[in-house]
Each structure stands twice: as structure tokens, then as C-alpha cells.
Amino acid sequence: MNNIETPPAVLPVVHGPVSSLAHFPLGATLLSEGGIHFGVYSKHAEQVELCLYDVAKPSREIGRVQMVRDMNDVWRVVVPGIGVGALYGFRVHGEWKPQWGWWFNPRKLLVDPYAKAIQGSHEWDPLMQNLSPKQGPDWQNHGRNAMKSVVVDDAFDWQGVKPPGRPWEETMIYELHVRGFTKSHPDVPSELRGTYAGLAHPASVQYLKEIGVTAVQLLPVHQHLDDGFLLAKDLTNYWGYNSMGFFAPHPEYAMAKDPQELVNEFKTMVRDMHREGIEVILDVVYNHTAEGDENGPLIFLRGIDNPSYYLLNGDRRTVNYTGTGNTVNAASSPALRLIMDSLRYWVQEMHVDGFRFDLGATLGRNGDRFNRDAAFFLAISQDPVLNKVKMIAEPWDIGPDGYQVGGFPKPWHELNGRYRDSVRKYWCGDANSTAAFAKRLCGSQDIFGPGGRGPLASVNFITSHDGFTLRDLWTYNGKHNAANGENNNDGDNNNHSWNAGIEGETEDVAINALRRKLTRAMLATTLCSVGVPFINAGDERWRTQKGNNNAYCQDNEISWMDWGPSKDAESLVAFMKDMAAFRRSHPALRRAKYFSGAVDAATGSRDIAWFNLHGLPMTQESWHDPQTQFFAGLYGPTTAGEVPMMLLFNGSAEDVIFPLPEGDVWELVFDTTLEPSFVAGEPSPVTDTIVSAARGVACLRMKSAGSTP
């Protein structure tokens, strides 16, 4: 223990009964009369010390204060004479009893779980480790080099800009990485690229508006840790699913270096997005932390009170339902309070509009079982702040009964993994895929209807950050993840992809044309589906990851948005713009209720009618015929002023000559097998029949009616 630092002089504190401080929240609170209140929860600790560090020299400890436990196991203290910018951390004393799940080690300086900014290297350091090579406690002091919590001021000038408050019917989500989106953007100043400020730059915002985006979903922006095993391979935790600060924005994504200015930069980004009508949704990781299992680093929760925050098994070891080594126990009061306080902070102080919950099924577990009445879901439903913002679940984890698509309660919306799989199978030409495809197209009533939720509960995605890009979906039959340094053993092997005849990139003109055609069919499917459309950034720009379907560690051109000039990219962007405008102009695609097939009394038309390739009504047998790969949907108007439209889906390799309803006159709106796909100028009338080209989606708009049912 010779390397233990000599504690500095004990600082003065404001004396008085600790009960008088009970109204203060956890974390660091600036007091109007000066000074700061600090609070941290630990039921099993025996002593907690607040350590203050020199702002000018963060490695130097300048003061240490003994905190006092209140009757609710919150350790509190008020320190006068300090303010915004103060650096601090906790040393938590208690017994080292792994058999009880206690891992207290006061030699390790711990981050405040409520820290609103964190200063210092976010890379793994051997001194973070709690276990020595002999599996005993590591008594090396980590105070000098440890990350420090920073006190920030919540005040910010929002300039009167309010959140857009877009209804789900109008929402189109665009998933992006803050760093990757602008890292190579030629119209964003070089010093802003890859930052919150770069994302808010007019060149970025204008592009998002042009392609129809109403909400950006940001890959994790909570402070995260870069794992040692990745650093050893000269890689990083690029995606950021390794949280160690649920209130603090990740500093690597900021132009600002000062912690206070970092927070303000994030707020400015949100404000500028809102000014242009774009909502900001955060991908949040509350299911696990960067501390891993018992062999991982000691950063915050494990050292503060391991049993209060993590789900433990009968041997008092962390349960791994997340694939990361630990599972946050959202059913425990301290962990639930931390999560709820964090969510409210991001809404009330940072003004974000919603959240996408990574491995959301984990948060619904009471012990080892998923429960739609879990404490977390009940807390969200009754919270007056959080029940008004967008809540999206990734509805699965790797634990028992972990696949919970359709299993979440109101008011949750879910990433519909069955939509992704059904749509991919259909366009790959799989047999017996048409009926499931049509169900997904109509809002997945079979999935969400039984729980009393409408079609907008379905967030319809075909690709996301996790997996192939849309271009790679039609370029590779198998994953190509060698760059990750795991011998291609990482990433999903079940991709439902097709390389169109050649594995990888090719100069073959016909194959490349087919790949682009299938990509347009996929985008059209997404934007013509009932539910909430979700686009993976770059799919509309023909972006490739060279077959890497798990680029979590690739902070380079593999993951970054490609803004380079490209005829194919420009063509696809133009198609995306047209498809987004088409969706906005057709309320039938943005409906909040499921189709019934019944005649609408207000319009005199059926809301939907289905036809086979002979122009006859689809039957149960034809939907489930393995050979059925074509169908047409006649969409009735939702208001008296609208006209019917027809969508033709041909997933086969052959053209279909489709007979139109007798006497009707139609005009072509778009055909995804054509490039460009949307008709320019005055369209020619279409009667009698239309050729539905192979592997494409076509749309007709009625010009005059004959005997349409």
C-alpha cells in the first residue's frame, strides 16, 4: 500500500442535521446561497468520502470531506466556497466480501453516477481494475489518473425555442452517429466535423429536412468507456454501448473542451434541431454498464453499492442477460431511481424528445423473468414528464424469454424485428413469405393488436447500425468482419441477404442495376408501410461497410457517412426525397388505426382491398400459397377529397401483367424498377392492364373510376 496518496486537509463543511438536506436530489446541486450539496446513495457502505481536485491540475487532490448517511442511505454533505467547474469523486469504504457481492475499495476514486459532465480519459486504464492478478483486491490508488466528475450549471438560453412535439403519424426516424455523420462532410467546417456542433450545422440540418427526416435517433451519447481489449487492437468502442455516465454527454463528440461548454454545445444542437422542426431521440443504454463482470473495471456503481444496482445470481455474481458481463437491476429502487432521474434530466434540462432503449427487455425484468407490469414500465406510465415523450424499445435481450416483440405495454413503441425479417425474406424471394410481408406492410396487427396497441406501435426498420447497410444487404451473402479482429466470429450470421449473384462489389452493370433496384424497393416498402418509418443513416446514399455487419469498433471510413460525389448516391437521395414527400401526402399510409377491409361510410370506399396477379380478390389460400410473390393493394381514400391509389408488389423474378379494375383510369406515380422511379411531368393514363416489373413496387393513382369495389 505504499502508493496510497497522502490525503489533503479536510475541508470545512456546512454543519447541521443531515435530515435538513433530505430535499436535495442526488448528485451535485448548486446552492443559491453559494456552495454545493453532494449526495450519493449506498446502503452497504460504512463510510463515504468526497474528494475534490484542482481544476488547473486535475491529478492533484485539494480537499476531502466525510459525508454523512441519512435515514434513507443517502450520503450527503454541503461544501461552501466552491461552484461551477468543481472536480470531484467518491471514495467508498466498506467490507470486501465477494461472497456477499460487496466489492468496496476506497483506493479507487469513483465517478458520481449523477455527474452531468466527466473529465479525463475515457479509455480503459489498468488502475481501474478492482481485482489483482491473484484475484484479491487491487489496492493501487487510482486518484491521480481517474476520471473526475464535474459540477455544471443547468442554466441555458433556449431562445424561446420549444420541442416540435410531432405526432407519431408524422414521424420519420433517421438513426445516425454524431461523430460519423459529419466526420467527412465537405460543407461542415473541419473543426466542427464529428461533433454536436457539426450535427447542428446548417449543411447537416438542411440535408435532413430535404430527405424528409422529422426525428434523428442518435447512437449513444452518454459518457462511455473504450475497452482495453479494443485499445490493444488499435480500435475503439465506436458505437458507445458501454455507458459509465447516465447524465454526461460523451466529450469526444464535442468541439468544446470545457465541460460546461460541452453541455451547452449539446443543448445548442438540440435547440437548433428544434428550431428546424426536427426532434432528437437518444439511444440509451441502461441495461448494463461499462463495469462488465467482477473482472471488469471499478468505475462507479460496483464500487458504490454493487448489490443495489446490479442483478446478482445465487452466488452473488452479476447476471449476464446483456452479453456484456452485467445486468442493471431496474427492479431495485436505487437503480430505478437512477434511470428515472437520468431520463427526466435529459428531457427537462437537455430538451430531448424521446428515447430508444437498448435491450429494452432487460429493463422489464423482475429477476430472471420479463414482466409487462415491471416497476420500470409502471414508473414510466405514471411519470408526468416521461409519459409525454417518445419511448421506443429494442424489445429483446439474451436472457430467458428475451424476445419480446409485441410484449411491451402502452404507451411503448417497439423496433419491429419481425418487420425487418419479413421484408427481407420477401424481397429475397423466399417461399411462403408473402402473407407475413403483407401483415408487416399493414402495421403488424397480429403483433401489436392483442395488446391493445395500434399500428404506430410498430417502428418499421429494415436496417440499423447493427447489421448490414441496405447496399450490403444486396452485395453480400455472408458477413465480412475481419477488420474487427475477431476472426469473423462476431456479428449475426442470420442476415436474410442476397448478393444478386456475385459476392462483394463488382463492375457488372446488370448486377449493380439489380442491387439498386432492390434497394429502392426496400425504401419504398418502408415508406409505404403503416407504422413509423425508420431509416439507417447512409442507406439513402448507397453507403457500404464492405460487408461488415458489426462495425461497433470501427471509427473510420467503414462507419462514417460517405459524402463523396456519386451518381448512384445522388440518384438514391432524389428517390428518397420523392418517397418521403409521397408518404407525407398520403394519410392512408400514416393511419393510427388498422385496416378493416370494410366500406367507409364517409367515403363510400373500402379502406383496403387485395388482389392477386389475375386481378381477383386475394384469398386465405392465395396468401399462403408458396408460389405467391405478387399482390396489389387498393387503398381507399381517408377523406372525401382524396382519390384511391394502388400499390403493386412484385417480389418475383418475372414481370406480371396485372389487369386493372374494369373501367378505371389510372396514372403511374412511381415504379421502383425504373431509374428515376417517379414520373416527371404529366403522367399518361393507364387502363386495362399494367406491367408490374420483377422485384419492384409500383404505385398508381386513380384518375377516374369505373367499377372499383
N, C-alpha and C positions, 0 to 999 in steps of 0.2 A: 504494500500500500504506500510505497514511498513517493508515488507520482500524484498523490492527492494534493490538490491546491490548498494553500492556506486560506481559510475563509476570511473575507474582509470584515471590517467593522459592521456591527449590527446597526441598521438604520432605524431612525425614530419612526414610530407609527402613531396613528390616532387611537387613543385608548377609549374604552367604553365597552359596554356589554355587547357580545357578539350578536345577540338577538336583535339589536338595533340595526344590524346590517342585512337582515334576512330578506329585505325587499329588493336588494340589488341582484341583478342577473349574474350568471356565471361569466367568467372571462374578466376582461379589464374594462372598467367603466370610468370614464372621465367625470369628475365631480364638479358641479358648478362653483363650489367654494374653493376649488383647487385640489390637487392630489388625485389619486386613482384608487378605486376599490378593486381588489382582486378576489376572485372566487373560483374554487375548483372542487369537484366532488370526488371523494374517496371514502368508501365505507370501511375498508380494511386497513388503511394506513394508520401508523402510530404517530407520525409527525410529518408535516409538510413545510418546506422552506421555499420562500420566494427569493429568487436570486436576480439581482439587477446588474446590467452590464453597461459598459461605457459605449455611448453612441459613436464616438470618434474612434474607439478601438474595441470592437465587439468581443475580442478574446479576453478582455480584462473585466473581471467581476468587481463591481464597485460597492455592492451592498447586499446584505442578506437579512431576511426578515422571517421570524417564526409566525406561521399562520395559525389561526385558532379555529377549532372544529365547532360548528353549531349543532343544534339538536337534530338536524337533517343530514348530517355527514358532509356538509359543505364547509370547506376550509376557507376562511376569509381573513382579509386584512386591508386596512386603508393606509396608504403611504402618502404623506404630504410632500409637496415640493417637487413633484415630477409631473410630466404631462405627455403630450403627443410626441411620438417617436421613441418613448422609453423602451429599452430592450430588456426582456426578462425570460425566465424559465422556472421550472419547478424541480426541486429535489424531494423525492417522496421516500420516507423511511417506513419500514415495516419488516415483517419476517420473510425470509427466503424459504418458502415451503412449496416446492413444485407439486407435491402430492396434494396440496390444497388449491393449487392454481395460483399461488402467490409468488410473484417474481420481483419483489421490491428491491431496488438497487439505487441508493442515494448517490452513487458515484456517477450516475448518468443524468445529465440535465435533460429534462423533458419539455416538450412543446406543449403549450396550453391548447387543449382541444378546441377552445373558443377563440383562438388567435385570429384576428382579422387580417394580419399580414405576418409573414415569416421571412426572416433574413438569414442568409447563409447558404452554403452549398446544398443543393437538393440531390446530390449524389451520395450513394451509399459509402459509408466510412467504416473500416473495421472497428473503430472505437464505439460505434453504435451497438455492437453486439453485446448481448446480455450474458451469453454463455461463453466460458473459456474453452479452449481446445479440450480440456479434460471434463467438460460438461458441468463444471461448477460455475459459480457466479464470476463474471468478469469484473474485477474491481478497478479497472483502469478508468481514470477520471476523463470525462468527455466534455467538460465545461467549456474549455477554450475554443474548440472547433465546432461545437454543437450548433445547430440552428437555433436562433433566438426568436421568440415571439415579440411582436411589435405592437405598441399601442397606437391606434389610428383614431382620427376624428371622423364621425359619420357625416358631418355637415357637407353639403354639396349643392351647387346651384343647378337645379333641373330645368331652369328657364321656362317653367310652366308647361313643359312637355309631359304629356300623360301617356301611359301604356295604351297601345291601339285597341286592345280588347276585342280582337277579331273573333267572331263566332266560328265554331268548328266547321260549319258549312263552307266558309270562305277560306279555310286554312290550306296552305300547301307548304309542307315542311321540307327544308333543304339541309341535310346533315353535312357539316363541314368541320375542319380542324383549323383553329385560329391561326396557327403558325403555317400550316401547309397551304391554306387558301391563297395567301398573298405573298408567300416566300419568293416566288419568281414572277410576280405581277409587274409588267413593264410600266404600267401607268400609276403605280403606287411608289412614292419616293423611297429610295433604297433604305433610308433609316427607319421607315415605318413598316417595311415588309416583315411579315411573320408576327405581327403584334396586334393587340386590341385596337390600337390607333389605326393600323393598316386596314383592319377589317371595317372600320368606320369611315375610311377614306371614300370620297365621292365616287371614285372609279369602281370600288367594290360594291357600294350600295346601289349605284345605278345599274350595274350588271345584274344584281339580284332582282331588282324591280323589273328589269326588262324581260327576264325569263319567268316572271310570274310568282316569285317566292314571296310568301307572306310571313314566314317564320324561319329563322335559322336555328338549327339544333347544333349546339357546339359540343364537340367531343370534350371530355372532362377538362375543366379549367380550375378545379380545386388544386391546391398545392399537392404535388405528388413527388415520389422518390424514384430516382433511377437506380435499378437493382444492380448489385455488384456483379452478377453473372453476365449481365448485358454490357456493363462498362468494360469487363475483361475482354469482350469481343469487339470493342470499339463501337458499340451500339447503345441506344438509349430506350427508355420507356416512352416512345413517341406518342402513343395513344393516350397515356396518362391514367390508365385504370389502376392506380396504385396510390390511393389518397393517403395523406397524412395531415391534412388541414381542411376541415369541412367549411370553414368560413373564409379562408385566404385564397385569393386568386393566384394562379401559378405565375411566378415572376418572370420566367423565361419568355412569356408571351407579351411582355410589356416593353415599350420603348423607355419608359421611365425606370430609373434605378432606385429612386427614393421610395420606400414602402407606402407612404401616404399618397404620393403621386401615382404609384402603381394602382392603388384602389380607385383613385379619381379617374385614371385612364380607362379602367374598366367601366366605370359609371358613365363616362363620356361616350364610350362606344354604345352602351345601351341607349342613352339619350338620343344619340344621332340616328340609331336604327329606328327608334320610336318616332322620331320626327318625320321619317320617311314611310311610316306605316308598317314597319317590319318588326315582328315580335322576336324575342330572344328566349330560347328554351335551352336549359342546361342539361347535359348528360351527367348525372350524378351517381357516385359510387359510394353508397352507404352500406353495402352488403359485406364489405371486407375492408381491411386497411393494409398499408404498406408494411406492417409489422410481421406478416407471414405467420408461420407456426412458431413454436417455442425456440427454434433455432434461428429465428429472424432477429432483426434489429429491435432495440428498445427505444422507441421514439416518443410515444405519448400514452395511449390507452393501457397497454400492458403494464407499463411501469407505474401508472397512476392507480389502477384497480382492475386487474385482469378479469376476475370473475364477474364484475359488474357490467362489463362491456362486451365480452366475447361469449359465444356459446361453447360450453365445455362438455366433454363426454364423462363417462363414469370414472375415468382415470384422471379427470381434471385437466385434460389436454384439449386444445382447440379442435372443434369440429370443422371439417373442410367441405362445406357444401358449395363452395365458390370456385374451387380449383386453384386457390391462391395460398392455402395454408391456414386461413382463419375464417370465421363467420361472425359478423357483428350480431349480437342478440337483441334484435329490435323489440322483443317481448319484455325485456328488462326495463325498468323505469329510467335508470340513468342513461342507457343507450337511446331509448325512445325520446327522452328529453333532449339529448344532444342532436338527434336527427331533426326533430321538430323545430328546435331553436335555430338550427342552421338553415332549414328551408324558409322559415319566416324571415330570417335576416336577408336572404337573397331576394325575397320578394319585396320586403318593406324598405330595405336600405339600398339594395342594388337594382331594384325595379325590374327584375326578370319576370317573364310571363308564364313560365312553366318549367316542368322537369321531365326528363326521360330517365327512369330508374334502371340502372344496370342490374341484371339478375334480380328483378323485382320480386320474384317468388320467394327469395331469401327473407325479405322484409315481412312476408306474410306467414312466417313460420312461428308456431308455438312449440319450441323444442324441435323435434325432427319432422313435424307434420305441417303442411300448408293449411291455412285456415282463412277463408274469406272474411271471417269476423275477427281476425287478428287485431291486436291492440293498435298496431300502426295504421291499419285501414280505418278503424273506428276513430282514431285521433284525427286523421286527415278529413274524414267526412264531417266532423263537427267543428273543425277549426275555421273561424270566420275569415281568416286570411287565405289559407291554403285551399279551401274548398271552392275558391273562385278562380283559381289559375289552372292551367292545363297540366294534367297529370297523365303521363304515359308510362306504361310498364313494359319492360322486357320480361315477358311472363314465363320465365323459366330459370332454373339453376341446375346443378348436378346432383342435388340431394334426392331423397325419396319423394316420389310423385312430383318431380321437379318441373315437368312440362305442364304449364297451367294456362295455355292459350284458351281464352274464354272463361277462365275461372275467377277473374277479379270482380269485385263488387262495383256498383255505381259509386262515384262518378268516373271511374277509371276508364282510360282508353289503352289499347294494347297494340304493340307491334305484332302484326298478324303473321307469324311464321308459316302458318298453313297457306296463307295467300302467296307468299314467296314461293313455296314449294309447288303449289298447284299451277301457278302461272308458268313457272319454269318448265314443268313437265309438259304442259300443253304445247308450248312453243318449241319444245324439243321433239314433239311428235309422238310422245308416249301414248300407248293404247290405254283406253279407259280413263283418260284424263279430262274429257270434255265436261262432264257433269260437275266435277269439283271446280273446274275453271269458271263455269257459269255462276256457281254459288259465290265464289270469291268476287266475281265481277259485280254481283248484286249486293254486296255488303256483308256476306257471311252470316246470314240469319241463323244457319244451323249451329254456329259457334256462339254468337252473342245474344241471339233471341231468347234462348232458355233462361238466361239470367236477367231478362227484362231490359236489356240494353239495345239501342238502335244501331243502325249501320255505321254511324260516326264513331262508334267504339273501336272500329277497325282502322288501324293505321296501316295502310297498304304499301308495303315495300317489296321490291324485288331484289335490290342490292342494298348494302350498307357498308360502313367502314370495315365490317367483319366479313370477309369473303372476297369473291371476285368482283371486279368492276363489271359494268354491263358489257363493255367491249371484250373483256377477258372471258366473260361467260360464253361468248361465241368464238373464242380463239383457242381455248384450252379444254381438253377433256379432263386433265388432272392438274393438281396444284404444282407450282414450281417455286418452292420456298427455300432454296439453298442459301440465299443471302441471309437468312435468319440464323444460320449457324447451328441448326438442329437436325441436320441430315434429312431434311424434308419430312420429318416426323411430326411437325406441328401443323396446325390448320386442319380444317374439316376435309375429309375425303369424300363426303356426300354432297356434291355440288349441283347436280342436275344441270350440267352444262354440256355443250356440244361444240366441237371445234370446226364444224362445217366442212370437214374433210382433210384438213391439214393441221397438225399440232403446232401452235405458235404463229408468229407473224409470217406473212407470205406476200409475194408480189403478184399472186394470182388474182387477176381482175375480177373474175366471176365469184370467187370465194369471198373476196373483200366486199363486193356488192351485196352478197347474201348476208354477210355479217352485219352490214349497216342496215339492211332491210329488217332483219330480226331485231336489231336494237330499236328501230323506230316502232316496230310492232309492240315491243315491251313498253316503251314510253307511252304509246297511245293507250295500251291496256291500263297502265297505272292511272292516267288522267281521265279515262273513261269509266273507271270503276267507282261504284258508290262506296263511300268511306272517305278517309283522309289520305290524300296522296303524299308520298314520302320519296324524295329524290336524293340519291347519294351524290355529293358534290363531284363534278367532273364527268359524270355519266353523259351529260348533255354536251360535253366537249370531246367525246371519244377518247377518254383517258384510259390508259393502261397501267397496270402494275407488273407487267411482264409475267403474268401468271401467278404472282404471289397473292395467296388468299388469306394471309395472316400477317400483314405488314405492320404489326404493332410496334416494332423496334426500328423502323426504317425512317429516320428523319433525313430524307434526301429525295431525289427526283422520283424514286419509286412511289412515294406517297404524296408529294406535293402536286398541286394543281398545275397542269401544263397550259400555260397561256400563249405558247408559241403559235405563229400563224399556221393554219392548216385548213385546206379546202374542206376536208371531211368534218373537222370540228365546227367550222363556220356553218356548214350545211345543217348539221345536227342542232346547233344552237338556234338557227332560224326555225327549224321544226319544233323545237321545244317552246319557243315563244308563241308559235301559232297554236300548239296544243293547249298551252296554258290559257290563252285567250278563248279558245273553243270551250274549255271547261267552264270558264267564268260566265260565258254566255248561255249555258245550258243548265238551268236549275234541276232538270231531271237527274243529272249526274251528281248533284250536290245535296240530294234529298236527305232528310233526317228520319224518314220512315222507310221501311222495307216495301218493295213492290208487292202488290197483291194479285195482279192479273185481272182485277175487277174493273168494270167501267166506272169512270169518274163522273159523277153527276154534273159537276161544274163544266167539264169539257166535252162530255159525251164520248170519250175515248178510253180504251184500256190503258192503264199506266205502263204495261209491258205486254208484249206478245212475242212468242218464239216460233221460228220457222226452221225447217230442215232444208237441205240443198234442193229439194223439189218444190219448195215454196209451201209445204204443208205444215200444219202445227206440229211442234215437237211433242213427242210422247215420252212416257217413262222409259219405254224400250229403246227409243232412239237416243235419248240422253245417255243411256248406259251401254249402247252398242259399242264394242271396242273399235269399230271402224269409223265411228262418228268423229270427224275432225273439223266439221263446218257447222255453223249455225248463224242465224241472223236474229237480231232483236229489234223489234219495232217499239220505240219509246214514245208514248203518248205525251201530249203537252201537259204541263203542270198548271198553266193559266190559259185563259181564253185567247190571249194574244199570241201564243206560241204555235209553232207548227210541228207535226211529228217528225221524228228523224229515225233512221235505220242504221244500225251498226252491223257489219258483216265481219265475222271472224273466221278465217280460214287457216287452220294450223297444219294443213296437209301440204304435201309436196306437189299437188296438182291444182290447176285452176278449176274453178267451179262456175258454171253458167247458171246464175240464180234467177228464177222467174219472179218478177215483181208483182205485187197485187194488181189485179186487173183494173185498168182504167186510171191508175195513179200516174202522175207525172212527178219525177224526182230530179234533183240536181246533185252532182257529186260535190262533196265538201272536201274530203281528203281521201287519199289512198296511200297507205304506208309503203306499198311496193314501188311507188314512184318517187323520184328524187328530182325536184322538190315534190312533196306529197300533197300540199294544199293547192287547190285550184286558184289560179290567178285570173282576175277579170270576171266576166260574166260566164257562168258555167252553162254548158249545153244541157238541154233537157234529156232525161233518161226515162225510157218507157220500156215495158215488156220484160227485158232481161238486162242483167249487168254481169260482167265477168268479175268474179271475186278472185283476184290473183293469189297464187300459192303463198303461204306464210305471210299473210298480211291482214291488216284491218282497214276497212273502207267505211266511209260514212256518207249516207245520202240524206238530203233534206227534202221534205215534200214540198212540191210547188203547187200542185192541185190534186184533190182527192178523187178517187174513183170509188171502189168498193172496199176500202180498207176497213177491217173489223175494229 
